[in-house]
Amino acid sequence: MLATFLFQRSIPPIYHHSEPLAFLPSGPMVEVTTAPLGPISPEIIWLAAIQYYGEEKISGGKFEFLTQVFDVLTRIDPLFDHAYQFGSIVIADEGRSPEQAIRILKRGLVKNPSSWIPPFYIGFVFYIHLRDFAKAGKYFELATRRSGAPEYVYRLAAFAYKKVRLRKGSILIWSKIYQNTDNQTLKEAALRNIRCLILEEYLEYLNKGLQRFEREKGRKPEHISELIPEYIDSIPTEPFGGAFKYDSSRDSFISTTYLQIEKIIAYLNNKLHVFKQKFGYYPERLDELVAKGVIDFIPPHPLGRIYNYRFGRVIR
């Protein structure tokens, strides 16, 4: 979207196609040379880079000078946030060189220490292109420590940590969002996510204790209290107001909140089947179940979420 916006602006022609960009000095040469750059300024190179990108995009080019031009540009003006932002996206995406994008951004990390842009886009490249969610979370979190970072940076840090089950990091980020936002909807979402992560942490803790109990005792417990104090210190408080119970059929501890969700989803899916039998199609939205008189109301989600409904089924 950014690339399209910039390219569609009225930019006077600077260079025709990519040949003259081959005469740009390499990035390191820009930093060590004592020769003046003459009329070439960061603004001129920026406009040339945008024009070059647009021409290559339209003609199906190979973007062979993409890394070079943004390397030069960010060395000439290391505080130029737009160059890091736009350059990293197109180098990683169109140029198929995410490692080169990260290399340029890491220089910006040092040269522009007050900006949240370089660490955020390092995280972005790790998240989208390299699928390294742990490193993405690390750099997103670093971006949150710099002034001016918008709220979505905090959210992305939390999501990235959650993907690699780094719950403590995710809880920390959601806690920052909860403490710092004035948006009530976002505040509620942050609190809900914190509780969900704590619930997962407690279940993992209980089930690790259960596994040790069964391994050492050679049997299943009759009640959760049998694990105290040798295998767990205490029974934690369930964050959503439910309770933790041992389910012998699953041989694991489960939250009564999760059991309630399972029951509601089974109920809704049954009613969706009834709707299909009666009207010959599945509704586009769950509220059609109420509108058509199949159910009186949609039970609220125990976690305060919106039900994930698609293709005639509620998934969660």
C-alpha positions as CSV (number, residue, x, y, z in Angstrom):
1,M,0.0,0.0,0.0
2,L,2.8,2.4,0.9
3,A,4.7,1.5,-2.3
4,T,1.6,2.2,-4.4
5,F,0.9,5.5,-2.7
6,L,4.4,6.7,-3.2
7,F,4.7,5.6,-6.8
8,Q,1.4,7.2,-7.7
9,R,2.5,10.6,-6.5
10,S,3.6,13.1,-9.2
11,I,7.4,12.5,-9.3
12,P,9.4,14.1,-12.0
13,P,11.5,11.7,-14.0
14,I,15.1,11.5,-12.6
15,Y,16.5,8.5,-14.4
16,H,15.3,6.3,-17.1
17,H,15.1,2.6,-16.1
18,S,17.8,1.2,-13.9
19,E,21.1,1.6,-15.8
20,P,22.2,4.9,-14.1
21,L,21.7,3.3,-10.6
22,A,24.6,0.9,-11.4
23,F,26.9,3.9,-11.1
24,L,25.9,4.6,-7.5
25,P,28.8,3.9,-5.2
26,S,28.5,1.0,-2.9
27,G,27.2,1.7,0.6
28,P,30.6,1.4,2.4
29,M,32.2,3.6,-0.2
30,V,29.7,6.4,0.6
31,E,30.9,6.4,4.2
32,V,34.7,6.3,3.5
33,T,35.0,8.4,0.4
34,T,36.2,12.0,0.7
35,A,35.0,13.0,-2.7
36,P,32.0,15.2,-2.8
37,L,28.8,13.7,-4.0
38,G,28.1,16.7,-6.2
39,P,24.4,17.3,-6.9
40,I,23.3,13.9,-5.5
41,S,21.4,14.4,-2.2
42,P,19.3,12.0,-0.1
43,E,16.2,13.5,-1.6
44,I,17.4,12.9,-5.2
45,I,18.3,9.3,-4.4
46,W,15.0,8.8,-2.6
47,L,13.0,9.9,-5.6
48,A,15.2,7.9,-7.9
49,A,14.6,4.8,-5.7
50,I,10.9,5.3,-5.8
51,Q,10.9,5.7,-9.6
52,Y,13.2,2.7,-10.0
53,Y,10.9,0.6,-7.9
54,G,7.8,1.6,-9.9
55,E,9.5,1.0,-13.2
56,E,10.7,-2.4,-12.2
57,K,7.3,-3.3,-10.7
58,I,5.5,-2.4,-14.0
59,S,8.0,-4.0,-16.3
60,G,8.4,-7.2,-14.2
61,G,12.1,-6.4,-13.5
62,K,14.5,-8.2,-11.2
63,F,15.1,-5.3,-8.8
64,E,18.8,-5.9,-9.0
65,F,19.8,-2.5,-7.6
66,L,17.2,-2.3,-4.9
67,T,19.4,-3.2,-2.0
68,Q,22.3,-1.0,-3.3
69,V,20.2,2.1,-3.6
70,F,18.6,1.8,-0.1
71,D,22.0,0.9,1.4
72,V,23.5,4.1,-0.1
73,L,20.5,6.2,0.9
74,T,20.5,5.1,4.6
75,R,24.2,5.6,4.9
76,I,23.9,9.2,3.5
77,D,21.0,10.0,5.8
78,P,20.9,7.4,8.6
79,L,18.0,9.3,10.3
80,F,15.7,8.9,7.3
81,D,12.9,6.7,8.7
82,H,10.9,6.4,5.5
83,A,13.9,4.9,3.7
84,Y,14.2,2.2,6.3
85,Q,10.5,1.6,6.3
86,F,9.9,1.5,2.6
87,G,13.3,0.0,1.7
88,S,13.0,-3.0,4.1
89,I,9.6,-3.9,2.8
90,V,10.5,-3.9,-0.9
91,I,13.9,-5.5,-0.4
92,A,12.4,-8.3,1.6
93,D,9.3,-8.7,-0.6
94,E,10.1,-7.7,-4.2
95,G,13.8,-8.2,-3.9
96,R,13.4,-11.6,-2.1
97,S,16.3,-10.6,0.2
98,P,15.0,-10.4,3.8
99,E,18.5,-10.9,5.2
100,Q,19.7,-7.8,3.4
101,A,16.7,-5.8,4.6
102,I,17.6,-6.8,8.2
103,R,21.3,-5.8,7.6
104,I,20.2,-2.3,6.6
105,L,17.7,-2.0,9.4
106,K,20.2,-3.1,12.0
107,R,22.4,-0.2,11.0
108,G,19.5,2.1,11.5
109,L,19.0,0.5,14.9
110,V,22.4,1.9,15.9
111,K,22.5,5.1,13.9
112,N,18.9,6.1,14.8
113,P,18.6,5.0,18.4
114,S,15.5,7.1,19.3
115,S,13.3,5.8,16.4
116,W,11.0,2.8,16.8
117,I,11.0,2.2,13.0
118,P,14.2,0.2,12.6
119,P,13.5,-2.4,15.4
120,F,9.8,-2.7,14.4
121,Y,10.6,-3.5,10.8
122,I,13.3,-5.9,11.8
123,G,10.6,-7.7,13.7
124,F,8.3,-7.4,10.7
125,V,10.8,-9.1,8.4
126,F,11.4,-11.9,10.9
127,Y,7.7,-12.3,11.4
128,I,6.4,-12.2,7.8
129,H,9.3,-13.4,5.7
130,L,11.6,-15.6,8.0
131,R,8.8,-16.9,10.3
132,D,11.1,-16.6,13.3
133,F,8.5,-15.5,15.8
134,A,10.9,-15.5,18.8
135,K,13.2,-12.9,17.1
136,A,10.2,-11.0,15.8
137,G,8.9,-10.7,19.4
138,K,12.3,-9.6,20.6
139,Y,12.5,-6.7,18.1
140,F,8.9,-5.7,18.4
141,E,9.4,-5.5,22.2
142,L,12.6,-3.4,21.6
143,A,10.4,-1.0,19.4
144,T,8.0,-0.6,22.3
145,R,10.8,0.8,24.4
146,R,11.3,3.7,22.0
147,S,9.2,6.8,22.1
148,G,6.3,7.1,19.7
149,A,5.7,3.4,19.1
150,P,2.0,3.0,18.3
151,E,-0.3,0.5,20.1
152,Y,-0.2,-2.0,17.4
153,V,3.5,-2.6,18.0
154,Y,2.7,-3.7,21.5
155,R,0.0,-6.1,20.2
156,L,2.3,-7.6,17.5
157,A,5.0,-8.2,20.2
158,A,2.4,-10.1,22.3
159,F,1.2,-12.1,19.3
160,A,4.7,-13.0,18.3
161,Y,5.7,-14.2,21.7
162,K,2.4,-16.2,22.0
163,K,3.2,-18.0,18.7
164,V,6.4,-19.5,20.3
165,R,4.7,-20.1,23.6
166,L,6.8,-17.4,25.3
167,R,3.9,-16.6,27.6
168,K,5.8,-14.4,30.1
169,G,6.9,-12.1,27.3
170,S,3.4,-12.0,25.9
171,I,1.9,-11.3,29.3
172,L,4.4,-8.5,29.8
173,I,3.5,-6.8,26.5
174,W,-0.3,-7.1,27.1
175,S,0.2,-5.7,30.6
176,K,1.9,-2.7,29.1
177,I,-1.0,-2.2,26.7
178,Y,-3.5,-2.5,29.6
179,Q,-1.6,0.0,31.7
180,N,-1.0,2.6,28.9
181,T,-4.0,2.6,26.7
182,D,-7.1,4.9,27.2
183,N,-9.1,2.8,24.7
184,Q,-11.6,0.8,26.7
185,T,-12.0,-1.9,24.1
186,L,-8.3,-2.4,23.8
187,K,-8.0,-2.4,27.6
188,E,-10.6,-5.2,27.8
189,A,-8.9,-7.2,25.0
190,A,-5.5,-6.9,26.9
191,L,-7.0,-8.1,30.1
192,R,-8.7,-11.0,28.4
193,N,-5.5,-12.0,26.7
194,I,-3.6,-11.8,30.0
195,R,-6.1,-14.1,31.6
196,C,-6.0,-16.6,28.8
197,L,-2.2,-16.7,28.9
198,I,-2.2,-17.2,32.7
199,L,-4.9,-19.9,32.3
200,E,-2.6,-21.8,29.8
201,E,0.3,-21.4,32.2
202,Y,-1.6,-22.8,35.1
203,L,-2.9,-25.8,33.1
204,E,0.7,-26.6,31.9
205,Y,1.9,-26.4,35.5
206,L,-0.9,-28.7,36.8
207,N,-0.4,-31.2,34.0
208,K,3.3,-31.4,34.5
209,G,2.6,-32.2,38.2
210,L,0.1,-34.8,37.1
211,Q,2.6,-36.5,34.8
212,R,5.2,-36.7,37.6
213,F,2.5,-38.1,40.0
214,E,1.5,-40.9,37.5
215,R,5.1,-41.7,36.6
216,E,6.1,-42.1,40.3
217,K,2.9,-43.5,41.7
218,G,1.9,-45.7,38.8
219,R,-1.7,-44.7,38.9
220,K,-4.1,-41.8,38.2
221,P,-5.1,-39.4,41.0
222,E,-8.6,-39.6,42.4
223,H,-8.6,-35.9,43.1
224,I,-6.4,-32.8,42.4
225,S,-5.6,-32.5,46.1
226,E,-3.5,-35.7,46.0
227,L,-0.8,-33.7,44.1
228,I,-0.3,-31.2,47.0
229,P,2.3,-30.5,48.2
230,E,4.7,-33.0,46.6
231,Y,3.8,-32.4,42.9
232,I,2.2,-28.9,43.0
233,D,2.4,-26.2,45.6
234,S,-1.3,-25.4,45.6
235,I,-4.3,-25.3,43.3
236,P,-4.2,-21.9,41.4
237,T,-7.2,-19.7,41.1
238,E,-8.8,-20.0,37.7
239,P,-8.5,-16.5,36.0
240,F,-12.1,-16.5,34.6
241,G,-13.8,-17.5,37.8
242,G,-14.1,-21.2,37.0
243,A,-12.2,-24.2,38.5
244,F,-9.6,-26.7,37.6
245,K,-10.8,-30.4,37.5
246,Y,-9.1,-33.7,36.7
247,D,-10.7,-35.3,33.7
248,S,-10.0,-39.0,33.8
249,S,-11.2,-39.6,30.2
250,R,-8.5,-37.2,28.9
251,D,-6.1,-38.0,31.7
252,S,-5.4,-34.3,32.2
253,F,-6.5,-31.3,34.2
254,I,-8.9,-28.9,32.4
255,S,-10.6,-25.6,33.3
256,T,-14.3,-25.6,33.8
257,T,-14.3,-22.4,31.6
258,Y,-12.9,-24.5,28.7
259,L,-15.5,-27.2,29.4
260,Q,-18.2,-24.5,29.2
261,I,-16.9,-23.3,25.9
262,E,-16.9,-26.9,24.5
263,K,-20.6,-27.3,25.6
264,I,-21.7,-24.0,24.1
265,I,-19.9,-24.7,20.8
266,A,-21.5,-28.2,20.6
267,Y,-24.9,-26.6,21.3
268,L,-24.4,-24.0,18.6
269,N,-23.2,-26.5,16.0
270,N,-26.2,-28.7,16.7
271,K,-28.5,-25.7,16.2
272,L,-26.7,-24.8,12.9
273,H,-27.5,-28.4,11.8
274,V,-31.1,-27.8,12.7
275,F,-31.1,-24.5,10.7
276,K,-29.7,-26.3,7.7
277,Q,-32.3,-29.1,7.8
278,K,-35.1,-26.5,8.2
279,F,-34.0,-23.9,5.6
280,G,-31.7,-25.8,3.3
281,Y,-28.6,-23.7,3.9
282,Y,-26.3,-22.6,6.6
283,P,-26.7,-19.0,7.9
284,E,-24.1,-16.4,6.9
285,R,-24.0,-15.1,10.5
286,L,-24.8,-16.7,13.9
287,D,-27.4,-14.1,14.7
288,E,-29.6,-15.6,11.9
289,L,-30.2,-18.5,14.4
290,V,-32.1,-16.0,16.6
291,A,-33.7,-14.1,13.7
292,K,-35.2,-17.3,12.3
293,G,-36.4,-18.6,15.7
294,V,-34.0,-21.5,16.0
295,I,-32.7,-20.3,19.3
296,D,-33.7,-17.5,21.7
297,F,-30.3,-15.9,22.1
298,I,-26.6,-16.6,21.5
299,P,-24.9,-17.6,24.7
300,P,-22.1,-15.2,25.6
301,H,-18.6,-16.5,25.0
302,P,-17.1,-17.4,28.4
303,L,-13.8,-15.6,27.5
304,G,-15.6,-12.5,26.3
305,R,-14.6,-13.2,22.7
306,I,-16.6,-13.4,19.4
307,Y,-17.3,-16.9,18.2
308,N,-15.2,-18.0,15.2
309,Y,-17.9,-19.1,12.8
310,R,-17.2,-20.2,9.3
311,F,-18.6,-22.6,6.7
312,G,-21.5,-23.8,8.9
313,R,-19.4,-24.5,12.0
314,V,-18.4,-22.7,15.2
315,I,-14.7,-23.5,15.7
316,R,-14.0,-21.7,19.0
